[in-house]
Amino acid sequence: MCGIVGFVGREAAAPILLDGLRRLEYRGYDSAGLAVFQPEQGLEVIKTKGRVDALARQVEGRGGLAGDIGLGHTRWATHGAPSQQNSHPHVSENGRIAVVHNGIIENYAEIRGFLQSTGVRFASETDSEVVAQLLEYYYNGSILEAVTKVLHRIQGAYALGILCADCPDRLIAARKDSPLVLGFGQGCRLLASDVTALIRYTRDVCYLDDGEIAELTADHVWVYDAYLRPVEKERRRVDWDISAAEKGGYEHFMLKEIMEQPKAVRDTLSPRIQDGRVVLDEVSFPKNFLAEMDRIAVIACGSSYHVGMAAKYILEKLLRKPVEVALASEFRYCDPIVTPRTLALVISQSGETIDTLAAMREAKRLGAKVLSIVNVVGSTIARESHQVLYTWAGPEIAVATTKAYSTQLAMIYLIGLCFGEVLGTLPPGEYAGLLAALQRLPDQLEEVLSCRERIQYLASVCFNHPSVFFIGRHLDYAVGLEGSLKLKEISYLHSEAYAAGELKHGTISLIEPGTLVVALATCRPLFEKTMSNVVEVKSRGADVLGLTTAPLEAAMGQTATYTLTVPETHPLLLPSLDVVPMQLFAYYVALMHGCDIDKPRNLAKSVTVE
């Protein structure tokens, strides 16, 4: 959740650190700080509760910082409230060592107690400070040796950036279960928790693996294992345009990313459709594995979990194999039934979500074959999967995901078509029809987006409802889950999603005059059943915003208070169209409430702690 950036080179570090921290703001944070070594003054640390702009003002108030090496950090509070003293960087008691940390030190209380028994006085309530104080305890002139001793002592997840005043020409980095990327610039080296912080200065990067330590100077990077044995790292080239990480004239990143969905889906689909067939060159499971596959276990969190909910309906229909969808945070603890014939389908935008990563490792331990769907090349989940499919969505900056959801869903369609052809569960005519509809999908997404003024108007009419319920059946229910999540994420309104048939089993008692019900009814065979539920909530005083396909608009309008439509397409592809009005509705409702849409309170883009 937190953000790390480090720089060592031949120019002032502070402006580069502040720029990197601004590019990491989307991850979510409540305080910020930086440490810079200045030749005359030594190690100087500036920290503040609040935004990076407040930190920048403090730096300016001190006349700027002249040093050419430093670390920056944005913190999302776990241990200890948001405050200046709990902000990073943390400094050892003697002022010699500065540390920034993402993750959680699980045995911090034990280490803290030990250090306090030796007379160490702590300045914060955080678990992270024990790293700085323990480094001082072990330090005997070699910062690398001290780091290895600390890493063998601490337990938990960490990405660490370390600066020691005794060797002010180098930074130390280390990671376990929390992402860290190194950048190779012209006359400088950088480290960060996300490549977006580095892209302005270099496109050449490498990713640290678990247990590795890196030493960075202006001209060199050395990487070691936990016992300081050299490790050769492969450099990667980041090929997306820096403008993809900028707003490009839009008021918010979220709106920009909603509008980018046709391109993102087209970029994900086009390279994998060749001569009238889906070709997944990245996937090479043998035919006998797919034929003997006992189940598909979808593992994901948040919006990716909602993609998994849709995937259950889609893949079971196309493959005739059982699909189970598990929240990654629960998967490890339910004694999962996994065999060597199980395919674990792991979905994560960042490829670093700690719950998903841990669940994937458990599935592998139990013998499953792992296929992941991720957006970030070189991410931990991508590297540890048996096989990986990348969604070419480009960087997603807004905390509330939009185009990542859409491209993950597009990848589910590709998997269904590819595996269905191998298994023989898709007759040629059905295969061709679904593929043709899939190729039209980006154009239909543009058609939906062209109606955003209508959605903005309905948001202005509905935004003051204090409670919102989403109802739907089959795939409409899966989309309702995502629509509800989007609304609560960025507008802070109470919102819940229910399978429409469950209303009579208790939920309908919550419907009263003034309640808004968003009824998704695009599934034609179940339209009448869903409309009976609409009648039930209308009779109890609810206002109903109905979403259906264009041919069913008149029927929906007979009962619903307001209506929205999407173009007609293959029934399995409707979620890709349905979700866009839900995203826009949430965006405009949040805008009417004056919310911080790109950085909603208490949320972070990449969840790297349990």
Backbone torsions as a table, in degrees:
resi	resn	phi	psi	omega
1	MET	NA	-42.0	-179.0
2	CYS	-73.2	168.1	179.9
3	GLY	-121.1	140.8	178.7
4	ILE	-124.8	138.9	169.5
5	VAL	-144.1	139.9	177.4
6	GLY	-138.2	150.4	-178.1
7	PHE	-144.5	137.8	168.8
8	VAL	-139.9	127.2	-175.9
9	GLY	-169.3	-142.4	-176.4
10	ARG	-127.3	24.3	175.2
11	GLU	-141.3	170.9	-176.2
12	ALA	-58.4	128.2	-176.5
13	ALA	-77.5	-35.5	-170.1
14	ALA	-57.2	-47.0	179.1
15	PRO	-61.8	-35.3	179.1
16	ILE	-70.3	-40.0	177.6
17	LEU	-63.9	-43.9	-179.8
18	LEU	-64.8	-40.3	177.4
19	ASP	-62.7	-43.6	178.1
20	GLY	-62.4	-40.2	179.2
21	LEU	-65.6	-37.8	177.5
22	ARG	-62.4	-37.0	-179.5
23	ARG	-74.7	-12.9	177.0
24	LEU	-100.7	2.4	-176.2
25	GLU	-60.3	-31.0	-177.5
26	TYR	-60.7	-20.1	-177.2
27	ARG	-70.3	-16.4	-178.2
28	GLY	93.5	130.9	-178.5
29	TYR	-167.9	165.5	178.4
30	ASP	-129.0	-5.3	178.0
31	SER	-157.2	165.8	-175.3
32	ALA	-150.4	156.3	178.6
33	GLY	-165.9	165.6	174.0
34	LEU	-148.4	156.7	175.8
35	ALA	-128.1	129.1	179.4
36	VAL	-130.6	135.2	174.5
37	PHE	-88.5	122.1	177.9
38	GLN	-109.2	132.0	-172.8
39	PRO	-53.6	-37.0	-176.9
40	GLU	-89.3	-43.8	-173.7
41	GLN	-89.7	-17.9	-176.0
42	GLY	86.3	-151.9	-175.7
43	LEU	-74.9	120.7	-179.8
44	GLU	-119.9	130.2	-175.7
45	VAL	-120.5	131.9	175.5
46	ILE	-126.9	128.2	-177.1
47	LYS	-138.3	153.8	177.7
48	THR	-155.5	148.8	167.2
49	LYS	-78.2	135.4	179.2
50	GLY	114.0	-157.3	-169.2
51	ARG	-83.5	165.2	179.4
52	VAL	-62.8	-32.5	178.7
53	ASP	-60.4	-37.2	177.3
54	ALA	-66.4	-37.7	176.1
55	LEU	-63.9	-42.8	179.7
56	ALA	-60.9	-38.7	178.6
57	ARG	-65.0	-37.3	177.1
58	GLN	-65.1	-41.1	178.1
59	VAL	-61.8	-45.1	178.5
60	GLU	-62.4	-37.7	-179.8
61	GLY	-63.5	-23.6	176.6
62	ARG	-94.4	11.4	178.9
63	GLY	79.9	18.1	-177.3
64	GLY	79.5	169.5	178.8
65	LEU	-121.5	130.1	-170.6
66	ALA	-90.7	-13.1	-173.9
67	GLY	-65.1	154.9	-177.5
68	ASP	-107.0	18.4	176.4
69	ILE	-145.7	138.6	-179.9
70	GLY	-176.4	175.9	-179.9
71	LEU	-132.5	144.4	174.4
72	GLY	-129.3	159.6	-174.7
73	HIS	-156.3	140.4	165.8
74	THR	-115.2	130.3	-172.8
75	ARG	-109.8	138.8	168.3
76	TRP	-113.5	117.3	-167.1
77	ALA	-62.2	131.1	167.3
78	THR	-122.4	-67.7	178.2
79	HIS	-96.1	108.5	-178.4
80	GLY	95.5	141.7	-176.9
81	ALA	-67.5	161.2	173.5
82	PRO	-61.6	121.3	-178.7
83	SER	-164.5	167.4	179.7
84	GLN	-64.8	-43.7	-176.3
85	GLN	-70.0	-25.1	178.5
86	ASN	-88.2	-7.9	179.1
87	SER	-71.2	159.5	174.7
88	HIS	-97.1	160.3	-0.2
89	PRO	-71.4	149.5	171.6
90	HIS	-97.0	144.8	-174.0
91	VAL	-121.2	139.0	177.4
92	SER	-62.2	158.8	-173.3
93	GLU	-58.3	-32.5	179.9
94	ASN	-85.2	1.8	176.6
95	GLY	75.7	12.7	-172.4
96	ARG	-93.8	-27.1	-171.7
97	ILE	-126.5	129.1	176.0
98	ALA	-112.5	141.3	-175.6
99	VAL	-135.5	136.1	165.2
100	VAL	-116.0	146.8	-170.8
101	HIS	-146.1	131.6	164.9
102	ASN	-109.9	142.9	178.9
103	GLY	114.6	-160.4	-179.8
104	ILE	-139.5	130.9	172.8
105	ILE	-90.7	106.1	-170.3
106	GLU	-70.4	-31.0	-179.0
107	ASN	-102.9	31.4	-176.3
108	TYR	-64.6	-34.5	-177.1
109	ALA	-63.9	-41.4	178.4
110	GLU	-63.0	-45.8	-178.7
111	ILE	-67.4	-40.8	179.1
112	ARG	-60.2	-45.2	179.1
113	GLY	-61.9	-41.9	177.7
114	PHE	-60.5	-48.4	-177.7
115	LEU	-65.3	-38.2	178.1
116	GLN	-64.4	-32.4	178.4
117	SER	-68.3	-19.5	176.7
118	THR	-92.7	1.2	177.3
119	GLY	103.2	2.2	-179.6
120	VAL	-71.5	134.8	176.8
121	ARG	-106.3	126.8	-178.5
122	PHE	-92.0	145.2	-178.2
123	ALA	-102.5	-7.2	-176.4
124	SER	-138.6	174.7	176.2
125	GLU	-96.9	4.6	-168.3
126	THR	-83.3	158.5	170.2
127	ASP	-73.5	-28.4	-174.5
128	SER	-65.8	-32.5	-175.3
129	GLU	-63.1	-25.1	-179.2
130	VAL	-62.2	-26.8	179.0
131	VAL	-65.9	-47.1	179.5
132	ALA	-62.0	-44.4	-177.2
133	GLN	-71.3	-34.6	178.4
134	LEU	-71.0	-34.6	174.8
135	LEU	-61.1	-42.6	177.2
136	GLU	-62.2	-39.4	-178.6
137	TYR	-62.0	-40.7	-176.8
138	TYR	-88.8	-14.2	-171.7
139	TYR	-69.0	127.2	178.8
140	ASN	-134.7	27.2	-179.8
141	GLY	112.9	-17.1	177.0
142	SER	-119.0	107.1	-178.4
143	ILE	-66.7	-33.5	178.7
144	LEU	-63.4	-43.4	178.9
145	GLU	-64.3	-39.7	177.9
146	ALA	-62.6	-40.5	179.9
147	VAL	-62.1	-45.1	-179.2
148	THR	-62.1	-38.7	178.3
149	LYS	-65.1	-40.9	178.6
150	VAL	-63.9	-43.9	-177.5
151	LEU	-65.4	-30.1	175.9
152	HIS	-77.0	-13.4	-177.7
153	ARG	-97.4	-35.9	-175.5
154	ILE	-84.8	154.8	176.9
155	GLN	-126.4	144.3	178.6
156	GLY	127.4	-156.5	-178.6
157	ALA	-111.3	141.4	179.9
158	TYR	-158.6	144.5	157.7
159	ALA	-123.9	125.1	-172.3
160	LEU	-122.5	137.6	166.7
161	GLY	-120.0	131.9	-171.5
162	ILE	-132.8	134.7	176.9
163	LEU	-130.2	124.2	-179.2
164	CYS	-113.0	129.8	-177.1
165	ALA	-65.1	-21.5	-179.8
166	ASP	-76.8	-17.6	177.2
167	CYS	-135.5	72.7	-170.4
168	PRO	-78.6	14.3	176.5
169	ASP	-105.8	7.1	-175.2
170	ARG	-148.7	150.8	172.6
171	LEU	-110.8	150.8	174.4
172	ILE	-116.1	138.1	177.8
173	ALA	-131.0	149.4	177.0
174	ALA	-153.2	152.7	-179.8
175	ARG	-147.2	151.8	168.5
176	LYS	-156.5	116.8	176.2
177	ASP	61.6	17.4	175.8
178	SER	-145.1	131.9	-167.5
179	PRO	-68.8	147.0	176.2
180	LEU	-153.0	126.9	-178.6
181	VAL	-121.4	142.4	179.2
182	LEU	-108.7	139.3	-178.8
183	GLY	-116.5	139.9	-178.2
184	PHE	-109.0	94.5	-179.8
185	GLY	-96.0	176.6	178.3
186	GLN	-78.5	106.9	-178.5
187	GLY	70.8	21.5	178.1
188	CYS	-158.0	160.2	172.8
189	ARG	-131.9	147.9	-175.7
190	LEU	-134.8	159.2	170.5
191	LEU	-137.9	150.8	-179.5
192	ALA	-162.9	162.9	176.3
193	SER	-84.0	-10.7	180.0
194	ASP	-151.9	140.7	-176.4
195	VAL	-63.6	-21.5	179.8
196	THR	-61.1	-26.3	179.3
197	ALA	-74.7	-17.2	-173.5
198	LEU	-106.2	-19.8	-163.6
199	ILE	-62.8	-25.3	177.8
200	ARG	-69.0	-23.3	-171.9
201	TYR	-110.0	-20.2	178.8
202	THR	-165.2	152.3	172.4
203	ARG	-111.5	-1.3	-179.6
204	ASP	-98.9	119.4	-174.1
205	VAL	-138.3	164.3	164.9
206	CYS	-140.7	155.2	-176.0
207	TYR	-109.2	129.3	174.9
208	LEU	-72.3	142.2	173.5
209	ASP	-97.5	166.9	-179.6
210	ASP	-55.8	135.2	176.3
211	GLY	84.3	0.0	-177.6
212	GLU	-93.1	152.6	178.6
213	ILE	-125.2	139.5	178.8
214	ALA	-124.6	146.4	176.5
215	GLU	-121.8	123.0	-173.8
216	LEU	-120.1	129.6	167.2
217	THR	-119.6	-179.0	-177.1
218	ALA	-60.2	-28.2	-173.3
219	ASP	-118.9	-7.5	-172.6
220	HIS	-141.6	155.5	169.9
221	VAL	-134.3	126.6	173.1
222	TRP	-115.7	135.7	179.2
223	VAL	-119.7	137.5	-177.4
224	TYR	-129.6	159.7	169.7
225	ASP	-85.4	-173.6	-174.5
226	ALA	-64.5	-14.0	179.9
227	TYR	-111.4	20.0	177.4
228	LEU	63.2	28.6	171.0
229	ARG	-88.3	134.2	-176.0
230	PRO	-59.1	143.8	178.7
231	VAL	-126.8	131.1	175.3
232	GLU	-85.0	130.7	-179.2
233	LYS	-115.4	143.3	176.7
234	GLU	-87.1	128.9	174.3
235	ARG	-81.2	145.5	177.1
236	ARG	-122.5	151.0	178.9
237	ARG	-103.7	123.5	176.4
238	VAL	-84.8	119.7	-170.5
239	ASP	-108.8	4.2	178.0
240	TRP	-86.2	153.2	-174.5
241	ASP	-72.6	139.0	179.3
242	ILE	-59.6	-28.0	179.6
243	SER	-63.6	-20.9	177.9
244	ALA	-65.9	-20.8	179.0
245	ALA	-100.6	16.9	177.9
246	GLU	-124.6	161.8	-169.9
247	LYS	-73.4	-24.4	175.9
248	GLY	59.4	35.7	176.8
249	GLY	93.6	-11.8	177.4
250	TYR	-80.6	153.3	-179.2
251	GLU	-68.4	-34.3	-177.7
252	HIS	-138.1	151.7	174.0
253	PHE	-59.9	-36.9	-176.6
254	MET	-61.1	-44.2	178.9
255	LEU	-65.1	-42.2	177.6
256	LYS	-57.1	-44.5	-176.6
257	GLU	-72.3	-32.1	172.2
258	ILE	-61.2	-44.7	-177.7
259	MET	-71.3	-20.2	179.3
260	GLU	-82.9	-3.7	-172.7
261	GLN	-62.3	-39.6	177.0
262	PRO	-57.7	-44.1	178.7
263	LYS	-65.9	-43.3	-178.1
264	ALA	-62.7	-42.6	179.0
265	VAL	-67.5	-41.6	178.4
266	ARG	-61.8	-42.7	179.9
267	ASP	-66.1	-30.9	178.6
268	THR	-75.2	-38.4	-175.5
269	LEU	-82.4	-47.3	-165.6
270	SER	-55.1	-47.3	-177.9
271	PRO	-66.0	-14.8	-173.7
272	ARG	-105.3	6.1	175.3
273	ILE	-117.5	113.1	-173.6
274	GLN	-134.8	122.6	176.5
275	ASP	53.8	44.5	175.8
276	GLY	75.3	17.8	178.7
277	ARG	-138.1	153.9	171.1
278	VAL	-85.8	125.1	-179.5
279	VAL	-122.6	111.3	177.8
280	LEU	-104.8	85.4	-178.3
281	ASP	-63.6	-23.5	-177.8
282	GLU	-74.9	-15.3	-173.9
283	VAL	-111.1	129.9	-177.3
284	SER	-138.5	38.5	174.1
285	PHE	-66.4	134.6	179.6
286	PRO	-64.7	151.9	-177.9
287	LYS	-58.0	-36.8	-177.7
288	ASN	-67.9	-29.4	176.2
289	PHE	-66.2	-45.5	180.0
290	LEU	-64.2	-39.3	-178.6
291	ALA	-67.0	-36.7	-177.3
292	GLU	-93.0	0.5	-178.2
293	MET	-56.6	126.5	-177.1
294	ASP	-86.5	-24.9	177.9
295	ARG	-169.7	163.7	168.9
296	ILE	-111.5	123.3	177.5
297	ALA	-104.4	107.6	177.8
298	VAL	-85.1	126.6	-176.7
299	ILE	-123.3	123.2	-175.9
300	ALA	-168.0	172.4	177.0
301	CYS	-130.7	155.7	170.5
302	GLY	56.8	-133.9	-178.4
303	SER	-62.0	-34.0	177.6
304	SER	-63.5	-34.4	174.7
305	TYR	-62.9	-37.9	178.8
306	HIS	-69.1	-33.5	169.9
307	VAL	-59.2	-42.4	178.0
308	GLY	-61.4	-37.3	177.7
309	MET	-62.7	-41.2	175.5
310	ALA	-67.7	-38.4	-179.0
311	ALA	-60.1	-32.7	179.8
312	LYS	-58.6	-49.1	179.7
313	TYR	-65.4	-42.8	-173.8
314	ILE	-69.3	-50.1	-174.7
315	LEU	-73.6	-35.5	176.1
316	GLU	-63.9	-36.9	178.2
317	LYS	-66.9	-42.9	-173.7
318	LEU	-84.0	-31.7	-172.1
319	LEU	-108.4	-17.8	-176.5
320	ARG	56.3	40.6	173.6
321	LYS	-123.1	144.5	178.8
322	PRO	-66.9	136.9	178.8
323	VAL	-122.0	124.5	176.8
324	GLU	-112.4	136.3	-178.3
325	VAL	-112.9	123.9	-176.4
326	ALA	-124.7	135.0	168.5
327	LEU	-65.1	127.1	-176.7
328	ALA	-58.2	-35.1	-178.3
329	SER	-68.5	-15.8	179.0
330	GLU	-105.7	-19.8	-169.9
331	PHE	-56.6	-46.4	-175.7
332	ARG	-66.1	-24.4	-170.0
333	TYR	-100.2	4.3	-177.6
334	CYS	-106.7	15.6	-178.2
335	ASP	50.3	60.7	-170.2
336	PRO	-62.4	145.7	176.6
337	ILE	-90.2	102.8	-177.2
338	VAL	-132.9	137.7	180.0
339	THR	-130.6	171.4	175.1
340	PRO	-63.1	-10.2	177.1
341	ARG	-97.7	7.1	180.0
342	THR	-92.9	136.7	171.3
343	LEU	-100.0	117.7	174.5
344	ALA	-91.0	113.4	178.4
345	LEU	-98.6	105.4	-172.5
346	VAL	-102.1	125.6	-175.6
347	ILE	-120.4	125.7	179.6
348	SER	-157.0	129.5	177.4
349	GLN	-64.6	-52.5	-174.0
350	SER	-79.5	-25.1	-172.9
351	GLY	73.2	11.7	-178.3
352	GLU	-128.0	0.2	-177.2
353	THR	-57.2	118.9	-167.9
354	ILE	-65.0	-39.7	178.9
355	ASP	-64.1	-42.5	-179.8
356	THR	-66.9	-41.0	178.3
357	LEU	-61.3	-45.7	-179.6
358	ALA	-64.7	-40.2	178.8
359	ALA	-66.4	-38.9	178.2
360	MET	-62.0	-42.9	179.7
361	ARG	-63.8	-35.9	177.1
362	GLU	-67.0	-42.2	178.1
363	ALA	-61.4	-41.6	177.3
364	LYS	-63.5	-42.2	-179.7
365	ARG	-59.5	-34.8	-178.6
366	LEU	-83.4	-2.1	172.8
367	GLY	107.0	-1.3	-177.9
368	ALA	-68.8	152.4	167.8
369	LYS	-86.5	135.3	-173.1
370	VAL	-111.9	122.9	170.2
371	LEU	-116.1	122.5	-178.3
372	SER	-110.1	151.0	172.1
373	ILE	-117.8	110.9	-177.6
374	VAL	-138.3	165.0	-179.2
375	ASN	-105.1	-20.4	-171.6
376	VAL	-103.8	113.9	179.7
377	VAL	-65.2	133.7	178.0
378	GLY	82.0	3.8	178.8
379	SER	-68.3	165.2	-173.4
380	THR	-61.8	-45.9	180.0
381	ILE	-62.1	-40.1	178.2
382	ALA	-61.7	-43.3	-176.3
383	ARG	-70.8	-32.0	-174.8
384	GLU	-92.7	-7.3	177.6
385	SER	-76.0	154.7	173.0
386	HIS	-66.3	-41.4	177.4
387	GLN	-145.1	152.4	-174.3
388	VAL	-137.7	141.8	172.2
389	LEU	-116.2	123.5	-179.2
390	TYR	-93.3	134.8	171.0
391	THR	-90.4	117.8	-174.7
392	TRP	-84.4	63.6	-177.6
393	ALA	-89.4	-12.3	-172.9
394	GLY	74.2	177.5	-177.4
395	PRO	-65.4	138.6	175.4
396	GLU	-114.2	117.5	-171.3
397	ILE	-98.5	-42.2	179.5
398	ALA	-59.5	141.7	179.9
399	VAL	-62.4	-43.0	179.9
400	ALA	-77.5	116.0	-175.2
401	THR	-73.1	144.7	175.0
402	THR	-134.6	-67.1	-176.3
403	LYS	-70.3	-24.9	174.7
404	ALA	-65.2	-42.6	176.9
405	TYR	-58.3	-47.8	-175.6
406	SER	-65.2	-39.4	-179.5
407	THR	-74.8	-32.8	173.9
408	GLN	-62.8	-41.9	178.8
409	LEU	-65.1	-39.3	176.3
410	ALA	-60.7	-37.2	179.4
411	MET	-68.1	-32.6	175.9
412	ILE	-61.9	-42.1	177.7
413	TYR	-61.3	-43.2	180.0
414	LEU	-62.7	-42.9	177.9
415	ILE	-61.5	-44.5	-179.4
416	GLY	-60.9	-42.4	179.4
417	LEU	-69.6	-44.8	-177.7
418	CYS	-64.6	-51.8	-178.4
419	PHE	-68.2	-35.5	179.3
420	GLY	-62.9	-37.1	177.3
421	GLU	-66.5	-42.3	179.9
422	VAL	-63.6	-42.3	-176.1
423	LEU	-79.7	-15.1	-178.4
424	GLY	76.2	21.0	-178.6
425	THR	-91.6	-4.0	179.8
426	LEU	-116.1	110.0	174.8
427	PRO	-58.4	149.0	-176.1
428	PRO	-52.7	-41.8	-179.2
429	GLY	-65.1	-41.7	178.5
430	GLU	-66.9	-40.4	177.3
431	TYR	-58.7	-50.0	-177.1
432	ALA	-64.1	-40.0	-179.9
433	GLY	-64.7	-43.9	-180.0
434	LEU	-67.6	-40.2	179.8
435	LEU	-64.9	-41.7	178.6
436	ALA	-62.5	-41.7	177.8
437	ALA	-64.7	-37.7	179.6
438	LEU	-64.0	-39.1	179.8
439	GLN	-68.7	-23.7	176.6
440	ARG	-83.1	-11.3	-171.5
441	LEU	-57.4	-46.3	-179.9
442	PRO	-58.2	-39.2	178.4
443	ASP	-66.6	-37.7	178.8
444	GLN	-69.9	-33.1	174.3
445	LEU	-61.8	-40.1	176.6
446	GLU	-63.0	-37.2	177.5
447	GLU	-62.8	-42.9	177.9
448	VAL	-63.4	-44.0	-178.8
449	LEU	-65.5	-25.7	178.8
450	SER	-67.7	-13.0	-179.5
451	CYS	-100.5	20.0	-172.9
452	ARG	-67.6	-22.2	176.7
453	GLU	-64.5	-37.7	176.4
454	ARG	-63.1	-42.3	179.7
455	ILE	-67.1	-39.1	177.3
456	GLN	-62.0	-40.8	178.2
457	TYR	-62.2	-46.6	-179.1
458	LEU	-64.8	-34.0	175.9
459	ALA	-63.8	-38.0	179.5
460	SER	-67.2	-28.8	178.6
461	VAL	-79.0	-34.0	-169.6
462	CYS	-104.0	-6.0	-167.2
463	PHE	-66.1	-20.6	-175.4
464	ASN	-92.6	10.7	173.9
465	HIS	-74.2	128.4	-175.9
466	PRO	-76.6	-17.6	-176.2
467	SER	-142.7	135.6	-175.2
468	VAL	-131.8	135.0	175.7
469	PHE	-120.9	136.6	175.7
470	PHE	-106.8	130.1	178.3
471	ILE	-129.2	150.5	177.8
472	GLY	-178.7	168.8	179.3
473	ARG	-123.5	149.8	175.9
474	HIS	59.7	-131.4	-178.2
475	LEU	-64.6	-27.0	176.4
476	ASP	-63.4	-34.5	176.2
477	TYR	-65.0	-43.5	179.1
478	ALA	-60.0	-41.6	178.4
479	VAL	-68.7	-36.0	177.4
480	GLY	-59.0	-36.8	176.8
481	LEU	-59.1	-43.8	-179.9
482	GLU	-71.2	-40.6	177.8
483	GLY	-60.2	-42.1	178.2
484	SER	-65.3	-42.7	179.1
485	LEU	-61.6	-43.8	-179.9
486	LYS	-58.5	-44.8	-176.5
487	LEU	-64.2	-47.2	-177.7
488	LYS	-70.6	-33.7	-179.2
489	GLU	-58.4	-46.7	-168.7
490	ILE	-109.4	-16.1	179.3
491	SER	-106.2	-15.7	-179.8
492	TYR	68.0	15.0	175.3
493	LEU	-80.0	150.3	173.0
494	HIS	-69.0	127.8	-177.8
495	SER	-150.1	138.1	178.0
496	GLU	-139.0	152.5	177.0
497	ALA	-118.6	138.1	-179.2
498	TYR	-135.8	147.8	166.4
499	ALA	-64.1	127.5	-171.4
500	ALA	-56.6	-34.1	179.9
501	GLY	-67.9	-13.8	179.9
502	GLU	-87.7	-6.1	-178.9
503	LEU	-53.0	-43.8	-175.4
504	LYS	-72.4	-8.6	-179.6
505	HIS	-97.1	32.9	172.8
506	GLY	126.0	-36.9	-173.7
507	THR	-64.6	-32.1	-175.4
508	ILE	-63.2	-17.8	177.3
509	SER	-66.6	-16.5	179.8
510	LEU	-87.7	-9.2	-178.1
511	ILE	-82.6	127.0	179.4
512	GLU	-146.8	167.0	178.1
513	PRO	-54.1	132.7	-178.4
514	GLY	98.2	-9.7	176.6
515	THR	-78.2	139.0	173.9
516	LEU	-99.7	128.1	174.9
517	VAL	-115.0	122.7	173.9
518	VAL	-96.2	113.1	-174.9
519	ALA	-105.3	115.1	177.1
520	LEU	-95.3	120.2	-176.1
521	ALA	-141.4	62.6	178.1
522	THR	-98.3	-13.5	179.2
523	CYS	-79.5	102.9	-171.3
524	ARG	-57.0	-44.8	-178.3
525	PRO	-63.3	-22.5	-178.0
526	LEU	-108.3	10.0	-175.0
527	PHE	-59.2	-48.5	-176.5
528	GLU	-63.8	-37.9	179.0
529	LYS	-64.2	-42.7	178.4
530	THR	-65.6	-39.0	179.3
531	MET	-64.0	-30.0	175.6
532	SER	-64.9	-33.4	175.8
533	ASN	-71.0	-34.3	175.8
534	VAL	-62.8	-43.3	177.5
535	VAL	-59.5	-40.8	-179.7
536	GLU	-61.0	-45.0	-178.2
537	VAL	-75.3	-33.0	176.6
538	LYS	-63.2	-38.9	-178.5
539	SER	-67.4	-16.3	178.0
540	ARG	-102.1	13.8	171.2
541	GLY	96.0	4.9	-178.6
542	ALA	-75.0	148.9	165.4
543	ASP	-89.3	138.1	-174.5
544	VAL	-120.3	124.1	169.9
545	LEU	-102.0	111.2	-176.1
546	GLY	-99.5	138.7	175.1
547	LEU	-119.3	124.7	179.3
548	THR	-149.3	-177.4	177.3
549	THR	-85.5	160.8	-175.4
550	ALA	-54.7	-43.2	-179.1
551	PRO	-64.3	-20.5	-177.3
552	LEU	-102.0	7.3	-175.3
553	GLU	-60.8	-44.7	-177.6
554	ALA	-61.8	-42.7	179.6
555	ALA	-65.0	-40.6	177.1
556	MET	-64.5	-40.3	-176.2
557	GLY	-66.8	-18.9	178.4
558	GLN	-66.6	-23.2	-175.6
559	THR	-121.3	-42.6	-175.8
560	ALA	-69.4	150.8	177.3
561	THR	-70.7	-42.7	179.2
562	TYR	-135.2	154.4	179.8
563	THR	-133.2	148.5	169.9
564	LEU	-129.9	149.9	179.0
565	THR	-131.5	157.1	170.8
566	VAL	-125.9	159.2	178.7
567	PRO	-64.5	156.3	176.3
568	GLU	-78.2	142.0	178.2
569	THR	-152.3	-173.5	175.3
570	HIS	-58.3	135.8	-174.9
571	PRO	-53.7	-35.2	-178.5
572	LEU	-72.0	-18.0	-178.3
573	LEU	-93.4	-6.2	-176.7
574	LEU	-57.3	-35.6	179.1
575	PRO	-56.5	-33.8	-179.9
576	SER	-64.3	-33.0	177.8
577	LEU	-85.3	-40.2	-176.1
578	ASP	-61.9	-35.6	-172.1
579	VAL	-69.9	-26.1	-175.1
580	VAL	-66.1	-47.2	174.4
581	PRO	-59.9	-32.7	178.3
582	MET	-67.4	-39.4	177.1
583	GLN	-64.2	-47.0	-179.2
584	LEU	-65.9	-39.0	178.3
585	PHE	-60.8	-46.4	178.3
586	ALA	-61.3	-43.0	-179.2
587	TYR	-59.5	-49.5	-175.6
588	TYR	-71.4	-34.0	174.5
589	VAL	-62.2	-45.2	178.2
590	ALA	-62.6	-38.0	178.2
591	LEU	-62.6	-41.7	178.6
592	MET	-63.7	-30.3	179.8
593	HIS	-86.1	-2.4	179.0
594	GLY	70.8	31.0	-176.8
595	CYS	-82.0	158.7	175.6
596	ASP	-82.2	87.9	-164.7
597	ILE	-64.5	-43.9	-177.4
598	ASP	-74.9	-23.0	-177.4
599	LYS	-131.1	67.9	-178.2
600	PRO	-62.9	148.5	-173.7
601	ARG	-60.4	142.4	173.7
602	ASN	67.5	3.1	-177.0
603	LEU	-111.8	156.6	177.7
604	ALA	-137.1	154.2	-176.9
605	LYS	-71.4	-48.4	-176.2
606	SER	-116.7	115.0	-174.9
607	VAL	-91.8	103.7	-174.2
608	THR	-110.6	17.3	171.0
609	VAL	-132.6	151.4	178.5
610	GLU	-75.7	NA	NA
